[in-house]
Amino acid sequence: MRAPPLVLLCLAGVASFQPAHFRKHGNTRLASTADIDPVKYDKALNGMTKFSNQYIKRTGTSYCSEPSVPAFVIRGLAEHKVTLGAPLCPCRHYEDKAAEVKKGYWNCPCVPMREEKKCHCMLFLTDDNEFAGDSKELAVDDVRRLTES
């Protein structure tokens, strides 16, 4: 399945999130999720999906009404968990991802989300957000299906 329309991605704050083969990891270019250890990636994807579902419930937030938006964000968090060791926000551009991981500010949940319930990726949406959907849970199989290339 293809990614959601670019307009929705721009509105959702994830326009800078691109498939893994277009992103850089430090100075190394990732070719695709195929370049990541599949066992580690699967574990990270399960973990990030579970974390996201729990965080939604704990904070009283919701997923975006377009389910592919949170699916791609969760996928990006899982990829960063494997490649960087932490779930660095996949929706931002970083000059040095490793340095950003150490700072911790943009590790999910980021400081703006923890302090103000403002999620740049639109993974966790408050009820007053026009893109907030009714969904409080996303299955890992749905994340896989929605983010297949």
KOLRO-527647 format. One record per residue: residue number from 1; x, y, z of N, C-alpha, C in turn. Coordinates in nm, 2 decimals. Example, Ala and Ser with C-alpha at 12.3 -4.5 7.8 and 13.67 -1.06 7.14 Angstrom:
# KOLRO-527647
num | n.u | n.v | n.w | ca.u | ca.v | ca.w | c.u | c.v | c.w
1 | 1.32 | -0.57 | 0.78 | 1.23 | -0.45 | 0.78 | 1.32 | -0.33 | 0.78
2 | 1.28 | -0.22 | 0.71 | 1.37 | -0.11 | 0.71 | 1.29 | 0.00 | 0.79
//
This chain:
# KOLRO-527647
num | n.u | n.v | n.w | ca.u | ca.v | ca.w | c.u | c.v | c.w
1 | 0.08 | -0.12 | 0.00 | 0.00 | 0.00 | 0.00 | 0.09 | 0.12 | 0.00
2 | 0.05 | 0.22 | -0.07 | 0.12 | 0.35 | -0.08 | 0.10 | 0.43 | 0.04
3 | 0.19 | 0.53 | 0.07 | 0.18 | 0.62 | 0.18 | 0.06 | 0.71 | 0.15
4 | 0.01 | 0.77 | 0.26 | -0.11 | 0.87 | 0.24 | -0.07 | 0.98 | 0.15
5 | -0.17 | 1.05 | 0.10 | -0.14 | 1.17 | 0.01 | -0.05 | 1.27 | 0.08
6 | 0.04 | 1.33 | 0.00 | 0.14 | 1.43 | 0.05 | 0.07 | 1.54 | 0.13
7 | -0.05 | 1.58 | 0.08 | -0.12 | 1.69 | 0.15 | -0.15 | 1.65 | 0.30
8 | -0.20 | 1.53 | 0.32 | -0.23 | 1.48 | 0.45 | -0.10 | 1.47 | 0.53
9 | 0.01 | 1.42 | 0.47 | 0.14 | 1.41 | 0.54 | 0.19 | 1.55 | 0.58
10 | 0.17 | 1.65 | 0.49 | 0.22 | 1.78 | 0.53 | 0.13 | 1.84 | 0.65
11 | 0.00 | 1.82 | 0.64 | -0.08 | 1.86 | 0.75 | -0.05 | 1.79 | 0.88
12 | -0.02 | 1.66 | 0.86 | 0.01 | 1.58 | 0.98 | 0.15 | 1.60 | 1.04
13 | 0.23 | 1.68 | 0.97 | 0.36 | 1.71 | 1.02 | 0.46 | 1.61 | 0.99
14 | 0.44 | 1.52 | 0.90 | 0.53 | 1.42 | 0.87 | 0.58 | 1.42 | 0.73
15 | 0.58 | 1.54 | 0.67 | 0.62 | 1.56 | 0.53 | 0.77 | 1.52 | 0.52
16 | 0.85 | 1.54 | 0.62 | 0.99 | 1.51 | 0.61 | 1.02 | 1.36 | 0.64
17 | 0.92 | 1.28 | 0.68 | 0.94 | 1.14 | 0.70 | 0.93 | 1.07 | 0.56
18 | 1.04 | 1.01 | 0.52 | 1.05 | 0.94 | 0.40 | 1.08 | 0.80 | 0.42
19 | 1.05 | 0.71 | 0.31 | 1.09 | 0.57 | 0.33 | 1.24 | 0.56 | 0.36
20 | 1.27 | 0.45 | 0.43 | 1.41 | 0.43 | 0.48 | 1.52 | 0.45 | 0.37
21 | 1.49 | 0.41 | 0.25 | 1.59 | 0.42 | 0.15 | 1.63 | 0.56 | 0.11
22 | 1.55 | 0.66 | 0.15 | 1.58 | 0.80 | 0.12 | 1.64 | 0.87 | 0.24
23 | 1.63 | 0.81 | 0.36 | 1.69 | 0.88 | 0.48 | 1.83 | 0.84 | 0.50
24 | 1.90 | 0.93 | 0.57 | 2.04 | 0.90 | 0.61 | 2.04 | 0.86 | 0.76
25 | 2.12 | 0.77 | 0.79 | 2.15 | 0.73 | 0.93 | 2.30 | 0.77 | 0.95
26 | 2.32 | 0.88 | 1.02 | 2.45 | 0.93 | 1.03 | 2.51 | 0.96 | 0.90
27 | 2.62 | 0.90 | 0.86 | 2.68 | 0.91 | 0.73 | 2.65 | 0.79 | 0.65
28 | 2.57 | 0.69 | 0.70 | 2.54 | 0.57 | 0.63 | 2.40 | 0.58 | 0.57
29 | 2.39 | 0.55 | 0.44 | 2.26 | 0.55 | 0.38 | 2.19 | 0.42 | 0.39
30 | 2.07 | 0.42 | 0.45 | 2.00 | 0.29 | 0.46 | 1.93 | 0.26 | 0.33
31 | 1.94 | 0.14 | 0.28 | 1.88 | 0.10 | 0.16 | 1.73 | 0.08 | 0.18
32 | 1.69 | 0.01 | 0.28 | 1.55 | -0.02 | 0.31 | 1.55 | -0.09 | 0.45
33 | 1.43 | -0.12 | 0.49 | 1.42 | -0.20 | 0.62 | 1.49 | -0.34 | 0.60
34 | 1.51 | -0.38 | 0.48 | 1.58 | -0.50 | 0.45 | 1.72 | -0.50 | 0.50
35 | 1.78 | -0.38 | 0.51 | 1.91 | -0.36 | 0.56 | 1.92 | -0.38 | 0.72
36 | 1.81 | -0.38 | 0.78 | 1.80 | -0.39 | 0.93 | 1.78 | -0.53 | 0.96
37 | 1.84 | -0.58 | 1.07 | 1.82 | -0.71 | 1.12 | 1.67 | -0.74 | 1.14
38 | 1.61 | -0.83 | 1.06 | 1.47 | -0.85 | 1.07 | 1.41 | -0.89 | 1.21
39 | 1.49 | -0.96 | 1.28 | 1.45 | -1.00 | 1.42 | 1.44 | -0.88 | 1.51
40 | 1.55 | -0.80 | 1.50 | 1.55 | -0.68 | 1.58 | 1.44 | -0.58 | 1.54
41 | 1.42 | -0.57 | 1.41 | 1.32 | -0.48 | 1.36 | 1.18 | -0.52 | 1.40
42 | 1.15 | -0.65 | 1.39 | 1.02 | -0.71 | 1.43 | 1.00 | -0.68 | 1.58
43 | 1.10 | -0.71 | 1.66 | 1.09 | -0.68 | 1.81 | 1.06 | -0.53 | 1.83
44 | 1.13 | -0.45 | 1.76 | 1.12 | -0.30 | 1.78 | 0.98 | -0.26 | 1.73
45 | 0.93 | -0.31 | 1.62 | 0.80 | -0.27 | 1.57 | 0.69 | -0.31 | 1.67
46 | 0.70 | -0.43 | 1.72 | 0.61 | -0.48 | 1.82 | 0.61 | -0.39 | 1.94
47 | 0.73 | -0.36 | 1.99 | 0.75 | -0.28 | 2.11 | 0.70 | -0.14 | 2.09
48 | 0.73 | -0.08 | 1.98 | 0.68 | 0.06 | 1.95 | 0.53 | 0.07 | 1.93
49 | 0.47 | -0.03 | 1.87 | 0.33 | -0.04 | 1.86 | 0.26 | -0.05 | 1.99
50 | 0.31 | -0.14 | 2.07 | 0.26 | -0.16 | 2.21 | 0.27 | -0.03 | 2.29
51 | 0.39 | 0.03 | 2.29 | 0.42 | 0.15 | 2.36 | 0.32 | 0.26 | 2.31
52 | 0.30 | 0.28 | 2.18 | 0.21 | 0.38 | 2.13 | 0.07 | 0.36 | 2.18
53 | 0.02 | 0.23 | 2.17 | -0.12 | 0.20 | 2.22 | -0.13 | 0.23 | 2.37
54 | -0.03 | 0.20 | 2.45 | -0.04 | 0.23 | 2.59 | -0.03 | 0.38 | 2.62
55 | 0.05 | 0.45 | 2.55 | 0.07 | 0.59 | 2.57 | -0.06 | 0.67 | 2.53
56 | -0.13 | 0.62 | 2.43 | -0.26 | 0.68 | 2.38 | -0.36 | 0.67 | 2.50
57 | -0.36 | 0.55 | 2.56 | -0.46 | 0.53 | 2.67 | -0.42 | 0.61 | 2.79
58 | -0.29 | 0.61 | 2.82 | -0.25 | 0.68 | 2.94 | -0.27 | 0.83 | 2.93
59 | -0.25 | 0.89 | 2.81 | -0.26 | 1.03 | 2.80 | -0.40 | 1.08 | 2.75
60 | -0.49 | 0.99 | 2.72 | -0.62 | 1.03 | 2.67 | -0.62 | 1.09 | 2.53
61 | -0.52 | 1.05 | 2.45 | -0.51 | 1.10 | 2.32 | -0.56 | 1.00 | 2.22
62 | -0.56 | 1.03 | 2.09 | -0.61 | 0.94 | 1.99 | -0.51 | 0.94 | 1.87
63 | -0.52 | 0.84 | 1.79 | -0.45 | 0.83 | 1.66 | -0.52 | 0.92 | 1.56
64 | -0.44 | 0.95 | 1.46 | -0.49 | 1.03 | 1.34 | -0.61 | 0.95 | 1.28
65 | -0.70 | 1.02 | 1.22 | -0.81 | 0.95 | 1.15 | -0.77 | 0.88 | 1.03
66 | -0.65 | 0.91 | 0.97 | -0.59 | 0.84 | 0.86 | -0.49 | 0.75 | 0.92
67 | -0.52 | 0.61 | 0.93 | -0.44 | 0.52 | 1.01 | -0.30 | 0.50 | 0.95
68 | -0.27 | 0.54 | 0.82 | -0.14 | 0.52 | 0.77 | -0.04 | 0.62 | 0.83
69 | -0.09 | 0.74 | 0.88 | -0.01 | 0.84 | 0.94 | 0.06 | 0.78 | 1.07
70 | -0.01 | 0.73 | 1.17 | 0.05 | 0.67 | 1.28 | 0.13 | 0.55 | 1.25
71 | 0.09 | 0.47 | 1.15 | 0.16 | 0.35 | 1.11 | 0.30 | 0.39 | 1.06
72 | 0.31 | 0.49 | 0.98 | 0.44 | 0.53 | 0.93 | 0.53 | 0.59 | 1.04
73 | 0.47 | 0.66 | 1.13 | 0.55 | 0.71 | 1.24 | 0.60 | 0.60 | 1.33
74 | 0.52 | 0.50 | 1.36 | 0.56 | 0.39 | 1.44 | 0.67 | 0.31 | 1.37
75 | 0.66 | 0.29 | 1.24 | 0.76 | 0.23 | 1.17 | 0.89 | 0.30 | 1.18
76 | 0.89 | 0.43 | 1.16 | 1.01 | 0.52 | 1.18 | 1.07 | 0.51 | 1.31
77 | 0.98 | 0.51 | 1.42 | 1.03 | 0.49 | 1.55 | 1.10 | 0.36 | 1.57
78 | 1.04 | 0.25 | 1.52 | 1.10 | 0.12 | 1.53 | 1.24 | 0.11 | 1.45
79 | 1.24 | 0.17 | 1.34 | 1.37 | 0.17 | 1.26 | 1.48 | 0.25 | 1.34
80 | 1.44 | 0.36 | 1.40 | 1.54 | 0.43 | 1.48 | 1.58 | 0.36 | 1.61
81 | 1.48 | 0.29 | 1.66 | 1.52 | 0.21 | 1.78 | 1.62 | 0.11 | 1.75
82 | 1.61 | 0.04 | 1.63 | 1.71 | -0.06 | 1.59 | 1.85 | 0.01 | 1.55
83 | 1.84 | 0.11 | 1.47 | 1.96 | 0.17 | 1.41 | 2.03 | 0.27 | 1.50
84 | 1.96 | 0.33 | 1.59 | 2.01 | 0.44 | 1.68 | 2.01 | 0.40 | 1.82
85 | 1.93 | 0.30 | 1.86 | 1.92 | 0.25 | 2.00 | 1.82 | 0.33 | 2.08
86 | 1.75 | 0.42 | 2.01 | 1.64 | 0.49 | 2.08 | 1.53 | 0.53 | 1.98
87 | 1.41 | 0.55 | 2.02 | 1.30 | 0.59 | 1.93 | 1.30 | 0.74 | 1.90
88 | 1.40 | 0.78 | 1.83 | 1.41 | 0.92 | 1.79 | 1.30 | 0.96 | 1.69
89 | 1.24 | 1.07 | 1.71 | 1.13 | 1.12 | 1.63 | 1.17 | 1.11 | 1.48
90 | 1.09 | 1.04 | 1.40 | 1.12 | 1.02 | 1.26 | 1.07 | 1.13 | 1.17
91 | 1.01 | 1.23 | 1.23 | 0.94 | 1.34 | 1.15 | 1.02 | 1.46 | 1.14
92 | 1.14 | 1.46 | 1.19 | 1.22 | 1.58 | 1.20 | 1.35 | 1.55 | 1.12
93 | 1.42 | 1.66 | 1.08 | 1.55 | 1.65 | 1.01 | 1.66 | 1.68 | 1.12
94 | 1.76 | 1.59 | 1.12 | 1.87 | 1.61 | 1.22 | 2.00 | 1.61 | 1.14
95 | 2.09 | 1.70 | 1.18 | 2.22 | 1.71 | 1.13 | 2.30 | 1.59 | 1.18
96 | 2.28 | 1.55 | 1.31 | 2.35 | 1.44 | 1.37 | 2.25 | 1.36 | 1.46
97 | 2.20 | 1.25 | 1.41 | 2.10 | 1.18 | 1.48 | 2.15 | 1.12 | 1.61
98 | 2.28 | 1.07 | 1.61 | 2.33 | 1.01 | 1.73 | 2.34 | 1.12 | 1.84
99 | 2.38 | 1.24 | 1.81 | 2.38 | 1.35 | 1.91 | 2.24 | 1.38 | 1.96
100 | 2.15 | 1.38 | 1.87 | 2.01 | 1.41 | 1.92 | 1.96 | 1.30 | 2.01
101 | 1.99 | 1.17 | 1.98 | 1.95 | 1.06 | 2.07 | 2.01 | 1.09 | 2.21
102 | 2.13 | 1.13 | 2.22 | 2.20 | 1.15 | 2.35 | 2.13 | 1.27 | 2.42
103 | 2.09 | 1.37 | 2.35 | 2.02 | 1.48 | 2.42 | 1.88 | 1.44 | 2.47
104 | 1.81 | 1.35 | 2.40 | 1.69 | 1.29 | 2.45 | 1.56 | 1.38 | 2.42
105 | 1.58 | 1.50 | 2.38 | 1.47 | 1.59 | 2.36 | 1.37 | 1.54 | 2.27
106 | 1.41 | 1.48 | 2.15 | 1.32 | 1.43 | 2.05 | 1.30 | 1.28 | 2.05
107 | 1.35 | 1.21 | 2.16 | 1.31 | 1.07 | 2.17 | 1.17 | 1.06 | 2.22
108 | 1.10 | 0.97 | 2.15 | 0.95 | 0.95 | 2.18 | 0.92 | 0.89 | 2.31
109 | 0.83 | 0.95 | 2.39 | 0.76 | 1.07 | 2.36 | 0.85 | 1.19 | 2.39
110 | 0.85 | 1.28 | 2.30 | 0.94 | 1.40 | 2.30 | 0.90 | 1.49 | 2.42
111 | 0.98 | 1.58 | 2.45 | 0.96 | 1.68 | 2.55 | 0.83 | 1.76 | 2.53
112 | 0.81 | 1.81 | 2.40 | 0.68 | 1.89 | 2.38 | 0.56 | 1.80 | 2.41
113 | 0.56 | 1.67 | 2.38 | 0.45 | 1.58 | 2.40 | 0.43 | 1.56 | 2.55
114 | 0.54 | 1.53 | 2.62 | 0.53 | 1.51 | 2.76 | 0.48 | 1.63 | 2.84
115 | 0.53 | 1.75 | 2.80 | 0.50 | 1.87 | 2.88 | 0.37 | 1.94 | 2.83
116 | 0.34 | 1.94 | 2.70 | 0.23 | 2.02 | 2.65 | 0.13 | 1.94 | 2.56
117 | 0.15 | 1.81 | 2.55 | 0.07 | 1.72 | 2.47 | 0.07 | 1.77 | 2.32
118 | 0.18 | 1.81 | 2.27 | 0.20 | 1.85 | 2.14 | 0.29 | 1.76 | 2.06
119 | 0.24 | 1.68 | 1.98 | 0.31 | 1.58 | 1.90 | 0.33 | 1.62 | 1.76
120 | 0.45 | 1.66 | 1.72 | 0.48 | 1.71 | 1.59 | 0.45 | 1.61 | 1.48
121 | 0.46 | 1.48 | 1.51 | 0.43 | 1.37 | 1.41 | 0.28 | 1.35 | 1.40
122 | 0.21 | 1.40 | 1.49 | 0.06 | 1.37 | 1.50 | 0.04 | 1.22 | 1.52
123 | 0.12 | 1.16 | 1.60 | 0.10 | 1.02 | 1.64 | 0.00 | 1.02 | 1.76
124 | 0.02 | 1.12 | 1.85 | -0.07 | 1.13 | 1.97 | -0.15 | 1.26 | 1.96
125 | -0.28 | 1.25 | 1.93 | -0.36 | 1.37 | 1.91 | -0.46 | 1.40 | 2.02
126 | -0.47 | 1.52 | 2.06 | -0.57 | 1.56 | 2.16 | -0.71 | 1.57 | 2.09
127 | -0.81 | 1.56 | 2.16 | -0.95 | 1.56 | 2.11 | -0.98 | 1.68 | 2.03
128 | -0.92 | 1.80 | 2.06 | -0.94 | 1.92 | 1.99 | -0.87 | 1.93 | 1.86
129 | -0.79 | 1.83 | 1.82 | -0.72 | 1.84 | 1.69 | -0.81 | 1.79 | 1.59
130 | -0.83 | 1.86 | 1.48 | -0.92 | 1.83 | 1.37 | -0.89 | 1.69 | 1.30
131 | -0.77 | 1.64 | 1.32 | -0.73 | 1.52 | 1.25 | -0.74 | 1.40 | 1.35
132 | -0.78 | 1.42 | 1.47 | -0.79 | 1.32 | 1.57 | -0.90 | 1.22 | 1.53
133 | -0.87 | 1.09 | 1.53 | -0.97 | 0.99 | 1.50 | -1.03 | 0.93 | 1.63
134 | -1.11 | 0.83 | 1.61 | -1.16 | 0.76 | 1.72 | -1.07 | 0.64 | 1.77
135 | -0.97 | 0.61 | 1.69 | -0.89 | 0.50 | 1.72 | -0.80 | 0.52 | 1.84
136 | -0.80 | 0.42 | 1.93 | -0.71 | 0.43 | 2.05 | -0.61 | 0.31 | 2.04
137 | -0.62 | 0.23 | 1.94 | -0.53 | 0.11 | 1.93 | -0.50 | 0.08 | 1.78
138 | -0.38 | 0.04 | 1.76 | -0.34 | 0.00 | 1.63 | -0.27 | -0.13 | 1.64
139 | -0.30 | -0.23 | 1.56 | -0.24 | -0.36 | 1.57 | -0.11 | -0.36 | 1.49
140 | -0.01 | -0.43 | 1.53 | 0.12 | -0.44 | 1.47 | 0.10 | -0.49 | 1.32
141 | 0.01 | -0.58 | 1.30 | -0.02 | -0.63 | 1.16 | -0.07 | -0.51 | 1.07
142 | -0.15 | -0.42 | 1.13 | -0.20 | -0.31 | 1.05 | -0.08 | -0.21 | 1.02
143 | 0.01 | -0.20 | 1.12 | 0.13 | -0.11 | 1.09 | 0.20 | -0.17 | 0.97
144 | 0.23 | -0.30 | 0.98 | 0.30 | -0.36 | 0.87 | 0.23 | -0.35 | 0.73
145 | 0.10 | -0.37 | 0.73 | 0.02 | -0.37 | 0.61 | 0.02 | -0.22 | 0.55
146 | 0.00 | -0.13 | 0.64 | -0.01 | 0.01 | 0.60 | 0.12 | 0.07 | 0.55
147 | 0.23 | 0.01 | 0.59 | 0.36 | 0.07 | 0.55 | 0.44 | -0.01 | 0.45
148 | 0.37 | -0.11 | 0.40 | 0.44 | -0.19 | 0.29 | 0.47 | -0.11 | 0.17
149 | 0.58 | -0.13 | 0.11 | 0.62 | -0.06 | -0.01 | 0.57 | -0.12 | -0.13
//
